[in-house]
């Protein structure tokens, strides 16, 4: 139902975006130096130096937009939400582009051109995308290239399906009839009178045994037949269907972290994690000396945590508590004014500096810079039976920071709220969301009243 729509529209948007970005970059050069709002004082640079960057810019924007699921998303988007995603992806691509030109080229490109490009590119990327969407909606509403569908079934799944088809008219499917269970025996007769372009079967689970007879009745139909399974109660993260040598496989709670996005995230983790260790090495050495001088025991503390797919790994921290901190209590969470903390440890935990050695876990690929915070196996075994959907947070790598942490849910706070934030992050993951969380961490993620 949606595959052809997404393929066609996705290809169209790729082509439109490529043309818009290339044209915006070249026009920005012209606007800055030949239609100057601000007087040109440092001479006119060679156009060839700017034109040579065009292929790189197009490729970069295509990669970032693809990682933001703007070409192959399996979810329909409201226009306001799509506009937000487009502008966020454009801003992400701009940040990467400026960083690349600053770090890896000796030539200094005009800041005026960059500003023009950011504004002009963002405006036309958004305007043309919404114009295409509105054009498709207008054509469908006028009845052009509509496909008429008959739905077989009843219940909430059918109601939801009809509502979504009305909400997104650009897909071009109009429901002409719903055949309820009472008329299942008359399906061939009804279809001969309606002659639909598409048949959608959406049975509630209580009528699942009728599927065999329905498919038998439809075996000679030449129209498209599609199943809409009543499984919404079991889908928490996402849902996708794969074709395995002709066998359809429904993937429940599918993680969005795959393909180009997963590769880009891993590359970012490795590069930023390595740079972090290198740039922070003086601070890391200083902290290590202070930990050693102010308390008895090792500098670092390794603790088993659960990461991707629930696999255990050793997570590293600066030691902030006494060596015998859990000898009498066993595994417990830290509490406010915890008397097990060392003098240096109280400061380290309050500022989250004790977490910095986890950059090594990031470089090794055991953790990511951004993701749900990893938990100890003893607590995982406890919470998996007490908190709904708790284990789904292990569908992605654990992170040093995350959506829950930057929203204040850390330490001994509501576990349910933290899980809700973790699942939100997984459902809505994009490369730009990771950058947003890192930015929020810089400003308000290190020091928190619940960090103890």
Secondary structure, 3 states (H helix, E strand, C coil): CCHHHHHHHHHHHHHHHHHHHHHHHHHHHHHHHHCCCCCCCCCCCCHHHHHCCHHHHHHHHHHHHHHCCCCCCCCCCCHHHHHHHHHHHHHHHHHHHHHHHHHHCCCCCCHHHHHHHHHHHHHHHHHHHHHHHHHHHHHHHCCCCCEEEEEEECCHHHHHHHHHHHHCHHHCEEEEEEECHHHHHHHHHHHHHHCCCEEEEECCHHHHHHHHHHHHHCCCCCCEEEECCCCHHHCCCCEEEEEECCEEEEEECCCCCCHHHHHHHHHHHHHHHHHHHHHCHHHHHHHHHHHHHHCCCCCEEEEEEECHHHCEEEEEEECCECCCCCCCCCCCCCCCCCCCECHHHHHHHHHCHHHCCHHHHHHHCCCEEECCCCECHHHHHHHCCCCCCHHHHHHCCCEEECHHHHCCCCCCCCHHHHHHHHHHHHHCCCHHHHHHHHHHHHHHCCCCCCCC
